[in-house]
């Protein structure tokens, strides 16, 4: 099986190796979360080329229960630095061109507190049925055993009958408050982005996620990956058009590699969940291109390698597009 890098200690060992190999091509930044964990940003570029001659892309993942996102990023970083993927296969990426033309920042573990409290390295459907997996993510509702607890942006231990243990989707942001990273700018995930964006002023943000691809009755949808576009109305018109073509490039790259990719889909969040995204991402969607991958997790039907390679394929397709070599490039 391809190496699956998803825990903090695994990442830090690879970071030391990558730095030895990459030298000045790799820069590491970090913030320290309330829980004391470093939250890393790894930036790859050729520093001899001015920023004005490059495009900048931010590749990140906020959720502790979606480790395939981290593993996929590690696979691409390995390709860009070592010239091979984690399984030892030579990369098809034009590394010199990419690093000369692009600033690429990776946030491989957006919530290290949750990831370190996660019980498994990855989820392949053999240990958790869908309902149990959702209880692991959000915590089990104390008043409804076997059901997941509610999903909120920020909550207060003093005001909630919280699950025990707390769901791994959340991180502590102070003594009493917990947050879901991609639903509030109080999270480490957003604080790190703000720091890095001030340095590089990103034009693109590829946000990596995972889901089970089952319907409300836990039935198989037949898909293993899909691009989610922002909630309707958030993007500027020109940005929305580019996002759609970018999403199509990734989808066709998935299909070409044999993944069961669904057509890109605009996020269907409504109510409070939609409001979280409007508050946290609204101004960013009017300024920059941002789309979301969803790649399968916790399904016995799909080998765990799919989690790694579908995510890395999405990043690779993005890098190709930024070199003017996307499938739908003019």
C-alpha positions in Angstrom: 0.0 0.0 0.0 1.2 3.5 -0.7 2.5 5.2 2.5 -0.3 7.1 4.2 1.1 10.2 6.0 -1.6 11.8 8.1 -0.4 12.2 11.7 1.7 15.0 13.1 4.8 12.9 13.9 4.7 11.4 10.4 4.5 14.8 8.8 7.3 16.2 10.9 9.6 13.4 9.9 8.9 14.0 6.2 9.3 17.7 6.7 12.8 17.2 7.9 13.6 15.0 4.9 12.0 17.4 2.5 13.9 20.3 3.8 17.2 18.4 3.4 16.3 17.7 -0.2 14.7 21.0 -1.2 16.9 23.5 0.5 15.8 27.1 -0.4 12.9 25.8 -2.5 11.0 24.9 0.7 10.0 27.4 3.4 8.2 26.3 6.6 6.0 28.6 8.6 3.7 27.8 11.6 1.4 29.1 14.2 0.8 27.5 17.5 -2.8 26.5 18.3 -4.4 27.0 21.7 -3.8 23.2 22.4 -0.1 23.8 21.8 0.2 22.1 18.5 2.2 23.7 15.6 0.0 24.2 12.6 2.3 24.1 9.6 2.4 25.9 6.2 4.9 24.5 3.7 5.6 26.7 0.8 7.4 25.5 -2.4 8.7 27.9 -5.0 11.9 28.9 -6.8 13.0 32.0 -4.8 15.1 33.3 -7.7 11.9 34.1 -9.7 10.1 37.3 -8.6 6.6 36.8 -7.0 5.2 39.2 -9.7 6.0 36.5 -12.3 4.1 33.8 -10.5 0.6 32.6 -9.5 0.1 31.6 -5.9 -2.1 28.7 -4.7 -3.0 27.7 -1.2 -3.8 24.0 -0.7 -5.3 23.2 2.7 -7.5 20.9 4.8 -9.4 21.8 7.9 -10.9 18.5 9.2 -9.3 16.0 11.5 -11.5 13.1 10.3 -10.4 13.5 6.7 -6.8 12.2 6.7 -6.7 11.3 3.0 -6.4 15.0 2.3 -3.1 15.1 4.3 -1.8 12.0 2.6 -2.7 13.4 -0.8 -0.8 16.6 -0.1 2.2 14.6 1.1 2.2 12.6 -2.2 2.4 15.8 -4.3 5.0 17.5 -2.1 7.1 14.3 -2.5 6.7 14.6 -6.2 7.7 18.3 -6.3 10.8 17.8 -4.1 12.0 14.2 -4.8 10.7 13.7 -8.3 8.7 10.6 -7.4 5.5 9.9 -5.6 5.3 8.2 -2.2 5.1 4.8 -3.8 8.4 5.5 -5.7 6.9 6.1 -9.1 8.6 8.9 -11.1 6.5 12.1 -11.3 5.0 13.4 -14.5 5.1 16.9 -13.2 7.4 19.5 -14.7 8.9 20.4 -11.3 11.2 23.2 -12.5 8.6 24.9 -14.5 6.0 24.6 -11.7 8.3 26.0 -9.1 9.4 28.8 -11.3 5.9 29.9 -12.2 4.0 29.1 -9.0 4.0 29.7 -5.2 2.4 26.7 -3.6 1.6 26.6 0.1 0.3 23.5 1.7 -1.4 23.4 5.1 -1.4 19.6 5.5 -3.1 19.3 9.0 -5.5 22.2 9.7 -6.6 20.8 13.1 -3.7 18.8 14.7 -5.6 18.6 18.0 -8.4 16.7 16.4 -6.1 14.6 14.2 -4.0 13.6 17.2 -7.1 12.5 19.0 -8.4 10.5 16.1 -8.4 6.8 16.8 -7.3 5.6 13.3 -4.7 6.6 10.8 -7.3 6.3 8.0 -10.9 5.1 7.6 -11.7 2.3 5.2 -15.2 1.2 6.4 -14.0 -1.8 8.3 -14.3 -0.4 11.8 -17.0 2.2 11.7 -20.5 2.0 10.1 -21.7 5.4 8.8 -23.6 6.4 11.9 -20.7 5.5 14.2 -18.4 7.4 12.0 -20.5 10.6 12.2 -20.6 10.2 16.0 -16.8 10.0 16.0 -16.7 13.2 13.9 -19.2 15.4 15.8 -19.4 13.4 19.1 -22.4 11.3 20.2 -25.4 13.3 21.3 -25.7 12.7 25.1 -29.5 12.8 24.8 -29.7 10.5 21.8 -27.3 7.6 22.0 -26.1 6.4 18.6 -26.8 9.8 17.0 -24.3 12.5 16.2 -24.3 15.8 18.1 -25.1 19.1 16.5 -22.8 20.9 14.1 -21.9 24.5 15.0 -19.2 27.0 14.2 -18.2 27.8 17.8 -19.6 26.4 21.1 -19.0 27.0 24.8 -18.4 24.1 27.3 -20.2 26.2 30.0 -23.4 26.4 28.0 -23.6 23.0 26.3 -24.2 19.4 27.4 -21.3 18.4 25.3 -20.4 14.9 24.0 -17.8 13.0 25.9 -15.5 12.6 24.1 -15.8 15.8 22.0 -16.0 15.1 18.3 -12.7 15.2 16.5 -14.0 17.8 14.0 -13.6 20.5 16.7 -10.5 22.2 18.2 -10.3 24.2 21.4 -9.7 27.9 20.7 -9.6 29.0 24.4 -10.3 27.6 27.8 -14.0 27.1 27.1 -14.7 27.4 23.4 -14.4 24.8 20.6 -14.6 25.6 16.9 -15.1 23.7 13.6 -12.1 25.1 11.7 -13.6 26.0 8.3 -16.7 27.7 9.8 -15.0 30.5 11.8 -12.0 32.7 11.5 -11.2 32.1 15.1 -9.7 28.7 14.2 -6.0 27.8 13.8 -6.8 26.9 10.2 -7.9 30.5 9.4 -5.3 32.2 11.5 -2.6 30.3 9.5 -4.2 31.3 6.2 -4.3 34.9 7.3 -0.6 34.8 8.1 0.4 33.2 4.8 -2.0 35.3 2.7 -0.4 38.4 4.0 2.9 37.1 2.7 1.9 35.7 -0.6 -1.6 37.1 -1.6 -3.0 33.9 -3.1 -5.1 33.9 -6.2 -6.2 30.3 -5.8 -7.3 28.2 -2.8 -7.9 24.4 -3.2 -9.6 23.1 -0.1 -9.4 19.4 0.4 -12.2 17.4 2.0 -13.6 13.8 2.2 -17.1 12.3 2.6 -18.7 8.9 2.4 -20.7 9.3 -0.8 -23.8 7.8 0.6 -27.4 9.2 0.7 -29.6 9.8 3.6 -30.4 6.1 3.9 -26.7 5.2 3.8 -27.0 3.9 0.3 -24.1 4.0 -2.1 -24.3 7.0 -4.6 -21.8 5.2 -7.0 -19.2 8.0 -6.8 -15.9 8.4 -5.2 -15.0 12.1 -5.8 -16.5 15.4 -6.7 -15.8 19.1 -6.8 -18.0 21.4 -4.7 -18.3 25.0 -6.0 -19.1 27.9 -3.6 -22.6 28.7 -2.5 -24.4 30.5 -5.2 -23.9 34.3 -5.2 -20.7 34.4 -3.3 -18.3 34.7 -6.2 -17.6 37.6 -8.6 -18.8 36.7 -12.1 -15.3 36.3 -13.6 -14.1 34.3 -10.7 -17.1 32.0 -10.9 -16.4 31.3 -14.5 -12.8 30.3 -13.9 -13.8 28.2 -10.9 -16.2 26.2 -13.1 -13.5 25.5 -15.7 -10.9 24.6 -13.0 -13.5 22.2 -11.5 -14.0 20.6 -14.9 -10.2 20.1 -15.3 -10.0 18.3 -12.0 -13.1 16.2 -12.8 -11.7 15.1 -16.1 -8.3 14.3 -14.6 -10.1 12.1 -12.1 -12.1 10.3 -14.8 -8.9 9.8 -16.9 -7.4 8.0 -13.9 -10.3 5.7 -13.5 -12.0 7.4 -10.5 -15.8 7.5 -10.3 -16.1 11.3 -10.4 -19.4 13.0 -10.3 -20.0 16.3 -12.1 -19.0 19.4 -10.2 -21.8 20.6 -7.8 -22.5 23.9 -6.3 -22.7 23.7 -2.5 -26.2 23.1 -1.3 -25.8 24.4 2.3 -28.7 26.5 3.6 -29.6 28.1 6.9 -27.0 28.3 9.6 -24.4 26.2 7.8 -24.6 28.5 4.7 -24.3 31.5 6.9 -21.1 30.2 8.4 -19.6 30.0 4.9 -20.8 33.4 3.9 -19.3 34.9 7.0 -15.9 33.2 6.8 -15.4 33.0 3.0 -17.6 35.6 1.4 -15.0 38.3 0.9 -12.4 35.8 -0.2 -14.7 34.4 -2.9 -15.1 37.9 -4.3 -11.3 38.2 -4.5 -9.8 34.8 -5.3 -10.6 31.4 -6.9 -11.6 28.7 -4.3 -13.1 25.3 -4.9 -13.4 22.2 -2.7 -12.6 18.5 -3.4 -14.6 15.8 -1.8 -13.0 12.3 -2.0 -14.4 9.1 -0.6 -13.6 7.9 3.0 -14.8 5.1 5.3 -16.0 2.9 2.5 -14.9 -0.7 2.1 -15.8 -0.5 -1.6 -12.8 1.8 -2.3 -9.2 0.9 -1.5 -7.5 3.4 0.8 -5.1 4.3 -2.0 -8.1 6.1 -3.7 -8.1 8.6 -0.8 -4.4 9.5 -1.5 -4.4 9.4 -5.3 -7.7 11.2 -6.0 -6.5 14.1 -3.8 -3.1 14.2 -5.3 -4.6 14.1 -8.8 -6.7 17.2 -7.9 -3.6 19.1 -6.8 -1.7 17.9 -9.9 -4.5 19.0 -12.2 -4.5 22.4 -10.5 -0.8 22.9 -10.9 -1.0 21.9 -14.6 -3.8 24.5 -15.1 -1.7 27.2 -13.5 1.0 26.4 -16.1 -1.5 27.0 -18.9 -1.7 23.2 -19.4 -5.2 22.5 -18.1 -7.5 20.3 -20.1 -9.7 23.3 -20.8 -7.0 25.9 -21.1 -7.3 28.3 -24.0 
